[in-house]
Amino acid sequence: MANAFVAAFEILSFGAIIVLIVLGLGIIASMMGIFNFAQGEFVLLGAYITYLAYAKGLPIWAGMVAAPFVVGALGFVLEALIIRRFYAAPIVAMLGTYALGLIIREAVRGLIGGFYLTVPEPIGGSIDIGAMHISAWRFTIIVITLLVMAGCYLLLSRTSFGLRMRATLENPSLARASGISTPLMYGATFAFGSALAGLAGALIVPVFSLYADLGLRFLIQGFVAVMVGGVGSFIGPVAGAGVIGTLSAALPWVMAPVVADVLVFVLAIVFIKFRPQGLIAGKGV
Amino acid sequence: MPKSMSVVREAIAGDEADDAMVERVAAGQAKEQVKAGRKVLPIVEGVVLVAALLAPLVLQDYLTVFATRVIILALFALSFDLVWGYAGIMSFGQALFFGSAGYGVALLARDLDITNIFLVLPAGTLIGLTFALLLGGFLLLGRHPSSVIFVSLGTLTGSYAADRLARGWYYLGGQNGIPSIAPMSLGGYEFTEGPAFYYLVLGILVVVYLLCRFLVRSQFGLALAGLRENEQRIAFFGYKAQHLKAIIFAIGGAIAGLAGSLYAFHEGFVWPNMVGVVVSTQVVLYVLFGGSGTLIGAVIGTVIVEGVSFWLSDNYRDIWPIILGLLLLLVILFRPLGLISFVLGERERVGSFGARPKGTEKETEKEKRNAAP
């Protein structure tokens, strides 16, 4: 019983981490039609900023709060300078963002060297429920993920900002005609997606420690999750991330990890092949 | 002169003579452009070939070994260029075929003691072909045409999954790969690193290059170019676009397999990175740098990227990848056709198909008229 509970918690917390990472990726892919290869590096940057704050003696919380804002601002600048040119061509956008990601990743690698740097958890210790112990920080990640998810959903569905964002996605020329500044909306959307990636990086760095290929590790999983969930809505990629995250955490409990690892990808690709619109089809929130 | 006038008149019967005059002048200019443009590509190819032939004579031994590696990678780049530059299929997983062929021949050499060049190279090519047929068939064929995004992410995922598999599978050596593969042999002769291996690889590259050149200039190549520019229109013409794509994907996979088996024997070991995302994206870099859609562009891109990286790696090892990323970004933003587009015009890049006109004015003008949008 206790083991099953711990396993369930592990699966849930890994699922939450994947959801957190995919949120930003999914918003950018759904709302802008761009598969952002630099997203993993935004995660890495968020992690690096948190590490930097810790190394400078600041409280880790400060780094975690700063990370989404710094990465979001960077995303806004990059969108205005570079990403903006790619909207017409999805493949070129992939290559361009890949080049961006390469620059950021190698720059961070140059800064931290080939090391694995650890950052302590801001909330240490464990939560005890009877005889079972679960990590307090992982539990916090789950809670924050739920809050961020709910916040994003409300932002997109209930605010005028979200409405304008969706209008820009669905019909840019009509949105422009209605007086919405679409370039600004694109910039804001990209910045928002980047900020979410920065937040994800900041929150997971105590779990995975900081190394240059941290973002790369989640990037492909994130892409697969977005495709499985369905591009075009907010809720689709989140659902996909839940499925992929849960599967990749759960399968190693029942089979050899190597097989499980590959099987998740194979299953996902086969699923997308036969259901290209993904789990949740359609546009909207 | 009168002949040309009459041709133009026929073509635009009823038009003013002035217009005919203008057209004739334009046609003459086009002809000159064709004439001038026709020379560039063979010159570039010739220069590269001569440089490649002379390289081992002037290079030191360790540089010849390096040059051999570059030539093998150029062969690999050629396979990606066929798939992306000519058919417009974004394959982010080309290393899957490269690496699995490498692993295949490494296993042949390790477990079965087969190193005969006439066995291992066809085996590697076949492995690449088979995997490409399977993956390409799955991703590209089917009732509904697959989206570009799906194909690129599907190949990327395939390559990543293969990497993970190779890392975790004990039989394939896990993280360490398969070390110390026996050298490739021909009768009693063993190909070890050096000029002999270099010329062998160069010869293979030239043969494959010529085959590809023939392929892309054929009717099949014409259909491929149409596919890249406007897939729907090609489908409306009655071509089976998906089949064409699967075929070129398989051919690309076979060439990648050939390159992979050569690479395995040249380096003497294979390791998981060889099937993974790193090598897959590296080959994309080569081709984008050099210029996709021209075969020689892929070769030149490989030589430049690898050469500069080798040259800088002593002093600037840390910042070289950053510079590479910046250069790549600049190329994508401002030179989407790659470095080759500095010397090669758009018209020549696209090339002409079928038999060359004999150069009579009449045919040149016809060509001009057909080429006019």
Interface residues (C-beta under 8 A of the other chain):
Chain A: F35 I82 R85 P90 I91 V92 M94 L95 G96 Y98 A99 L100 L102 I103 E106 A107 R109 G110 L216 I220 F223 V224 M227 V231 P257 V258 D261 V262 F265 V266 A268 I269 I272 K273 P276
Chain B: M90 F138 L139 G142 H144 S146 S147 V148 I149 F150 S152 L153 G154 L156 T157 G158 Y160 A161 R164 L165 R167 G168 W169 V277 T281 V284 L288 D318 I319 P321 I322 L324 G325 L326 L328 L329 I332 L333 P336
